[in-house]
Amino acid sequence: NAHHPAAYTKNSPSRVVGHTTKPRRRNISLERILGYTADLSNAQTEEISRFVSLWQKSPHEVKLMFQGGLSPTLRPVAWQLVSRSIEILEDNRGVYQFLIESDSAHHQNIVMDTERTLPFIPNFSEDDQTKTNNVLNAYSNKDHVMGYSQGMNYVVATLIRTGMEEEHAFWLLMRLMKGFSLERIYPSQYSVINECFIKYEKLLQIYSPAVYQHLSINLDVSPSFYMQQWFQTIFLYSQRMDLTLRVLDLMMIRKIEALFSVSIAIIQLAEKKLLSFVNSLQAISYLKELNPEELPTEAIIETAVSYPDLLRQLAELEEQSHHDPSDSCSLM
């Protein structure tokens, strides 16, 4: 079947059949890691070497690096190492090439979305767009339940924008979706997005009660009016690549909780402005735009990392820590 590569033949890569998305603990040599990156200067090679050494010896220092923001050289390597997507790639050689051999059932929607939504990214070339399409096509061939959903194009475009190779971006996407529960915020049978709205509203009541009261009661602005775009595009709908990269840095160490921390940080920083709005259109427009002059990336991230684990805090407050993670956004 041209649209369903999961109808495998004997010659198909066998690992495609079972979702081999859990990394096996393995030591990958520095030489192997450096081999994945092209055209590095001596300084860049040294920077990556230092990070790999630190990653193996001092997890706390690595965590601080992610919170402070990674350099463009380090980012694609560090994301793959810390998420362990590089280990999954090593265990699934040939799978990606197999998955892109045929168009998925979502191919037309993928191409249409990338053409319409991604031209604003600086220096995002036609080649980058093709790579983004390929990764999304492969993912929708791999996961027929999830398939493709709007917003995923922004996520993949960001991975490609870091200079990551297609195959590496694919396995990192797989790790984010399956290992970090990102798939659960997109429409599918996996989705818990409505539960996420509820969790977010409860956090809003704790951290910004005045804004919660004003938005929900006075202006009748539901979190779904803006939060869904924030989460599903990792804030890139606002055309702020710098913010999205920093949020992904945080996600590598805080997983999906980072989306909640950044969202609450934005609201707290924008509190005065939000309380000044007299109608819902003003508030929604402001929250979708996220003006970088009024809401600088550094201030958002600094505020976000100052919070404890918000979802764990909320679970403890609600005495829900015994819940099955598959049933609750609180323990994603």
N, C-alpha and C positions, 0 to 999 in steps of 0.2 A: 504494500500500500504506500503510495508516494507520500501521503500526508502523515503516515504513522510509522516512523522508523522503529517503534517499539515492537512491531511484528517481525521479530528478529529471525535471521537465518543462522545456520550453523557457523557461517563465516563472520557474523556480526560480533563486535566486541562484547564478550559475555557480561562484563561488569555493568553494561548499560541496563540490564534487566532489573537487577536489584538496586535500590537507591543507595549506592556506595558513597554516601555523603558524610559519613562519620570518619574523621581522620584517624589513622593508626599512628600511634606514637612512634616516630622514627627520627633518626639523626640525619639531617641533610647537610652535606658539607658546604663550607663557605664557597668553594670553587663551583659547586653545583648551583648555588644561589646566584653567584655573580654571572654564571653562564646564562641565566635567564634575562639578564639586562644587557642592552646593547650600547656600544659606543660610550663607555664610561671613561671619564678623565681619572687621573691618579687620585685627585682629591675626592671624587665621588666614590671611587672604589674603597678608599680609606674610611669614608663616612659610613658606608654600608658595613664594612668589616667591623668597625667599632660598635655599630648597633647590634650586629649578630652576636658579638661577644657579650655585650651588655644584656641582651635578651636571654642568653643562656645562664648568666650569673646573677643578675639583679632585676627581678620582675618589678620591684617597686620603682626603681629609677626609670624603667621603660614606661611604666604607667604615667609617671610625671611628664615624660617626653610627649606622650600622646595627648595629655591634657594641655600642654603648652603649644601643641601644633607641630607637625612634622614638616621637614623640608621637602620640596618637590622631588629631590633625588631619592630620599628615603621612603617616601609615602607608599609607592606601589609595592616595594619589597616588604616593608614593615607590616602593611595590611595583610599580605599573604602569609607572612610568618606567624603573626599573632593570632589571626583567625584560623590558622592551620590549613587554609585552602590549598597551600602548596603541597601538603602531604596527600591530599585527596587527588590533586592533579597527578602526582607521582604514581598513585595506585590505579589511575584510570587512563593511561596512555592510549591514544587512538579513539577514545570515546567521542571527544568533541568533533573530530574530523568526520566521524560517522554521522553524528547528529546534524551537521550542516549540509549533508549531501542532498537533502530534499527539503523543499519548502514546507513549513508547518501550515496547519489550517488557519493560523493567525497572520500569515505572512503579509497580506495586503494591509491589515490594520497596523501592523508594526511599521511598515514602510511609510504609510500615510502619517502616522504619529511622529516619527523621527523627522520627516520632512517639514512638518508643521511646527513642531515644538522646540527643535534644537538649534536653529540658525543663530540664536542670540549668543551662543557660547563662543567666546573669542577664539579665533584660530581653529575652530572645529571644522576640519576639512571634509571633503567628500569621502575620502578614505576612512576617516573616523566614523562617518555616518554609516558606511558599508559595514564596518566592524561592529558597530552597535546593532545594526539589523541582524547580522550573523549570530551574535551572542543571544539576542532575544529569540531568534528563530530556533536556535539549538535548545534553549531553555524550554520553549513551548513544545518542542518535539520530545523532550525528556520528561516533562511533567504535564500529562494530559489533563489532570484535574485542575491545576492552577492555570496552565496554558500561558496566556498573556493578558495583562491588564494595564490600562493607561497609568502612567506614573513609573512603571518599571523602566521605560525608555530613558527617563531622567537619571535613574540610578546607574544603568549601564553606561550611558554617555559619560557620567562622571568617572567611572572606572577607566574607560578608554582614554579620557582626557588626561589622566595621570601618566599616560605613556605605556600602560599595561598592554601586553599582547592579548589578542582575542581569547585564546584558550585559557589564559590566566584569569582574565576578567570573567569568563564563564564560570569557572570553578569558585571564584570568590563570590559571584552572584549566588551560586548554588549554596555556598556556606552561609551567606547572609539570610537567604530565604529559609533554608531548612534548619541550620544550626542556631541562627540568631532570631528565628521566628518572624522574619520580615514578611513572609508570605501571608501571615495572619492579618495583615492590615489591608490586603487587597480583596476584592470581591471573589469569593470561591467558597466551597464547603469548609475550607479551613478558617474562614474569616471570623475575627472577634472584634472587628472595628467598632461596633456599637458598644461593646463592653469597654473598649478603650475610651470612647467618648465619656462614659460614666465615670471611669477612673480619673480621667483628666479633670472633669468637673469637680470631683471631690478634692483633688489636689489644688484646684483653683480656689475652692472655698477655704482651704487651709492657708495657702500662701498669699492669695490676693482676694480676700473676701469682698472688698469694696468693688473691685472690677467684676467679680462674679455677679454680685448684686446688680451692678449697672448694666452689664451685657445681657444677662439672662432675664432679669425682671423688667428693667426700664426700657431696654432696646430690643428685647426678644431676639437676641443673637445666640443661636445654638453653636456649640463647638464644631459641629459638623459643617458649618458654613465656611470654616477656614482650616480647621485642624486636619481634615482629611487630605487636603492638598499639601499641607506641611509635611505630614507623615509619608504619604505615598510618593512624593517627589524628593524626600529628604530636604525640604525647604528650597529646592531649586526652581520651583514654580515662580519664586520671587526674583529669579535671574541673578542670584548671588552665589556664584560658584565658590567663592572664598568661604562663605558660611557653610555650604554643603560639604566641602572638604574637611572643615574643622569638625562638623557634626559626625562625619564618618570616622575621623580620628577617634572621637569619643566613643562611637559605637563599637569600635574594636575592643575596648576595655569594659564598656558598660552595657553592651548589647542594646536591645530595643529601649531600655530604660533611658538611654541618652536622648531619645526623641521627646520623652516627657520632660526631662530636665531642661532641655533647650526651650521647649514650648513655655514652660512656667517662667523661665528666665526672661523670655521676650515679654510676657505679660507684665512681670514685675517692673522691668525697665521702662515699659510703655504706659505704666499705670496712670500717670498724670494726664497724658495725651488721651488715653482711652476714656477716662472719666469726663473729659471735656466734650466728647461727642454727644450730639443731641438726636441723631438718628442712626438706624442700623446700617445704612449704606456707607456712611462715613467710617464706621468702625470696621466693617467687613473689608472695604477698600484698603484701609490702612494696614490691616492684618494680612492681607494678601500681598501688598506691595513690600512691606518690611523695609522702609527707607533706611539705607545704610548710614546716612548722616545722623539720623536720630537713634538708630539701633546698631551701633558698630559691632562687627563680628567679635572682636576681642572682649568687649563688655558682656556680650551674650554668653560666650564660652566661660569666661571667668565666673559669672553668676551661676551658670549651670553646674560647674564642677564644685561649687561651694555647698551644694545640696548633698544630703545623704542619698542612698539608693531610694528613690521616691516610691517605686512600686513595692519594695519590701516594707518601707515605712507604712504605706497605706494598708498593705496586707496585715501588718501587725496591729494597726489601729482597728481594723475590721475583724481581727482574729480569724483571718482566712488562710493562715499559713499551711493549713492541712489540705487545702484544695488541690485537686489534680491540675497541674499546669495546662493540660490540654483543654480544660474547661474554663480557664480564667485568664483574662489579659493581665491580671495582677501579678502573675508569676511567669510571664513570658520570658 
